Amino acid sequence: MRFQEKYYTMSQQKSYVPVSAQRIKLARHLYGEGIEIGALHRPLLPLPDTVTKITYLDRKTTPELRQLYPNLAVHKLVEVGLVGKAESLDLEHNSQDFIIANHLIEHTEGTFQTLENFCNILKPGGILYMAVPDKRFTFDRFREAVTYEHLAEEYHHGFEQSRPQHYRDWVTNVNVKHLKKTYTPEQLEAQIEKSIRDVPNIHFHAWRCEDFVEHMFRMRYELGIPLKVIDVGIRQEKSREFIVVFQKEEGHT
């Protein structure tokens, strides 16, 4: 992980693409010093006065992200201060008061591994804030909602064996059913292989709100990952997301 001495104090906030009122409302749980992952042009702002410092983390530097996302040229991007991969953040354990990770967990192959890593980084009592797309209102709507058993299998035995299945699901239910693309059987197999090589950031898993919350409760009690759901923002009209706020249980380091 590369580190750059760049962060925002609350007095240095600037305007970006605005976020929903519900995101702002649930930000009331945040406090202290923390990180937001993958904010790009839509960071969670404004933050409550209880937040004193936020550092933005992404997989590339801001100039590199500009090149990667030319469609965002008209928008302001956050200044990335930490560069690393969300699934394997190499940050000190018990070092952050909060982590914000909006529209990120669906892009990770190991859901419970990622959440366990976030939990390790949080201080006891720290907050994990996540907005997650509801599959029923996105291009994932033709896909089956992921099961807890599937996520637990990947947690215990690794997610690499599931990768071809995920890409087949993606191409079949997003490219074909949602985007109306047509393939011969041979072309379909070729597209799956091409996507595995060239498209690293698909939605590996898709949830409904109620399923996601249930999975998080089971993760806590069955896997012993001490993240407690303390607030849920259900999908609002014209929105495609729900929000879940966790707290790392006291007494766990």
JOLIN-V938194 format. One record per backbone hydrogen bond with DSSP energy under -0.5 kcal/mol. NH is the residue of the N-H (numbers start at 1). CO is the residue of the C=O. E is the energy in kcal/mol with one decimal. If there is no record, write none. Layout:
((NH & CO & E) (NH & CO & E))
This chain:
((2 & 83 & -1.2) (4 & 81 & -2.8) (6 & 4 & -2.6) (8 & 54 & -2.3) (10 & 52 & -0.5) (12 & 9 & -1.7) (13 & 10 & -1.0) (17 & 41 & -2.1) (19 & 45 & -0.5) (24 & 20 & -1.9) (25 & 21 & -2.6) (26 & 22 & -2.4) (27 & 23 & -0.9) (27 & 24 & -0.5) (28 & 25 & -1.4) (29 & 26 & -1.3) (30 & 27 & -2.0) (32 & 50 & -2.8) (34 & 53 & -1.9) (35 & 98 & -1.7) (36 & 55 & -2.0) (37 & 100 & -3.0) (38 & 57 & -2.8) (42 & 39 & -2.7) (45 & 43 & -1.4) (51 & 48 & -2.0) (52 & 32 & -2.2) (53 & 32 & -1.4) (54 & 8 & -1.9) (55 & 34 & -2.1) (56 & 79 & -0.5) (57 & 36 & -2.8) (58 & 82 & -2.0) (65 & 61 & -2.4) (66 & 62 & -2.1) (67 & 63 & -1.6) (68 & 64 & -2.0) (69 & 65 & -2.4) (72 & 69 & -2.0) (73 & 70 & -1.6) (75 & 72 & -2.0) (78 & 40 & -2.2) (80 & 78 & -0.8) (81 & 56 & -2.7) (82 & 56 & -1.9) (83 & 2 & -2.4) (84 & 58 & -2.1) (84 & 82 & -0.5) (88 & 85 & -1.4) (89 & 86 & -0.9) (91 & 89 & -1.0) (94 & 120 & -2.5) (95 & 92 & -0.8) (95 & 121 & -2.1) (96 & 121 & -2.0) (97 & 33 & -2.9) (98 & 33 & -0.7) (99 & 127 & -2.4) (100 & 35 & -2.5) (101 & 129 & -2.9) (103 & 131 & -3.5) (104 & 101 & -0.6) (107 & 104 & -2.0) (108 & 105 & -1.2) (111 & 109 & -0.9) (114 & 110 & -2.4) (115 & 111 & -2.2) (116 & 112 & -2.4) (117 & 113 & -2.0) (118 & 114 & -2.4) (119 & 115 & -2.4) (120 & 116 & -2.2) (121 & 117 & -1.7) (122 & 118 & -1.8) (123 & 96 & -2.8) (125 & 248 & -2.0) (126 & 123 & -2.8) (127 & 97 & -2.3) (128 & 246 & -1.8) (129 & 99 & -2.8) (129 & 127 & -0.5) (130 & 244 & -2.3) (132 & 242 & -3.0) (134 & 240 & -2.8) (135 & 133 & -0.6) (135 & 207 & -3.2) (137 & 134 & -2.4) (138 & 135 & -1.2) (141 & 138 & -1.7) (143 & 140 & -2.1) (146 & 206 & -2.6) (151 & 147 & -1.8) (152 & 148 & -2.8) (153 & 149 & -2.3) (154 & 150 & -2.0) (155 & 151 & -1.9) (156 & 152 & -2.4) (157 & 153 & -2.5) (158 & 154 & -1.7) (162 & 159 & -1.1) (163 & 159 & -0.7) (163 & 160 & -1.1) (166 & 162 & -2.3) (167 & 163 & -2.3) (168 & 164 & -2.3) (169 & 165 & -2.3) (170 & 166 & -2.4) (171 & 167 & -2.7) (172 & 168 & -2.5) (173 & 169 & -2.5) (174 & 170 & -2.4) (175 & 170 & -1.3) (176 & 171 & -1.8) (177 & 172 & -1.1) (179 & 174 & -2.7) (180 & 176 & -0.6) (181 & 175 & -2.5) (188 & 184 & -2.8) (189 & 185 & -1.9) (190 & 186 & -2.1) (191 & 187 & -2.5) (192 & 188 & -2.2) (193 & 189 & -2.1) (194 & 190 & -2.4) (195 & 191 & -2.6) (196 & 192 & -2.2) (197 & 193 & -1.7) (198 & 194 & -2.9) (199 & 195 & -2.5) (200 & 198 & -0.6) (202 & 199 & -0.6) (204 & 106 & -2.4) (204 & 202 & -1.0) (205 & 106 & -1.0) (207 & 133 & -0.6) (212 & 208 & -2.5) (213 & 209 & -2.4) (214 & 210 & -1.8) (215 & 211 & -2.7) (216 & 212 & -2.1) (217 & 213 & -2.0) (218 & 214 & -2.4) (219 & 215 & -2.5) (220 & 216 & -1.9) (221 & 217 & -2.0) (222 & 218 & -3.3) (223 & 218 & -0.7) (223 & 219 & -1.5) (224 & 219 & -0.5) (225 & 219 & -1.3) (226 & 224 & -0.8) (227 & 225 & -2.6) (228 & 226 & -0.6) (228 & 247 & -2.7) (230 & 245 & -2.9) (231 & 245 & -1.4) (233 & 243 & -3.3) (234 & 232 & -0.7) (239 & 236 & -2.3) (242 & 132 & -2.5) (243 & 233 & -2.5) (244 & 130 & -2.9) (245 & 231 & -2.8) (246 & 128 & -3.2) (247 & 228 & -2.2) (248 & 126 & -2.8) (249 & 226 & -2.2) (252 & 249 & -1.2))
